[in-house]
Amino acid sequence: MSIRKILIFLIITFQCSISFGQSLEYLNHLHYPVFDTSKYDYEYLRIISEKNGVIHTQIFNLDTIKVYHSTALIDTNRTKVSERILGYYSDGEMEFNKRFDYQNDVLEEKYYYPSGELKSEISIHSGELLSEVYYAESGEKMPKPIIEEASPKGGINGWNQYLMKSLRYPQEARNAKAQGTVILAIEINELGEILNVHVGNAEQIQKALWQEAVRVIKDYPYKWNPQKENGMPVRTEIRLPLRFKLSYGIKAEPFS
């Protein structure tokens, strides 16, 4: 471990309250655990601590800025009773505040603009939407934003046709009888261009499989239709599972 990474660990550990059952995990871009840090990059550190029936889960980036904090109350069977989840922007400003009451099946969530102004308030009970309010950054109420999700040329059918023509089951993986689902995250800019491709579970799946999945994404010859909010293109990241199974070859799951 480098000196810089040691310092990061010490600073974050100092910031966290010392308690029983504390553990440290390295996470990649998609918040999947990284076990071999000599081979795979990590972007976050997750510290989990438990004391007196309360579990704290905190995630920090490598600049020691907290990006996530969950406080969960558990019962004697270790079942979650309630939970508060706070998310933060990269500069430390709050992005969202979610409260879960698992016993009464209630969810309340608030999202904030990077400026700190309230963006939305939503309340759900037993799967039923009770209230949903959106605000402009000036504080005035506004209609619910119209979101058009990013999509490849020809939609899901065109995407599946491209994958069927382009993806190959690597012979190395066949010989090893390797199979599984590659979890990818694709960054798409306002022009529909693919900027980056991240693999979430590289250590949990055979290397030839995820390398083939990355190759076919990077070789996609068309631009995507970018995500739009109220008609305006915005940068986004979508998750795309690609399943490799020896019995039927390759299958693309719906992107999200």
Helices and strands as residue ranges (DSSP letters): H 3-15, E 23-27, E 33-34, E 44-51, E 54-61, E 66-74, E 80-88, E 94-101, E 106-112, E 118-125, E 128-135, E 141-142, E 147-148, H 155-166, H 171-175, E 180-188, E 194-199, G 202-204, H 207-218, E 227-229, E 232-234, E 236-245, E 249-252
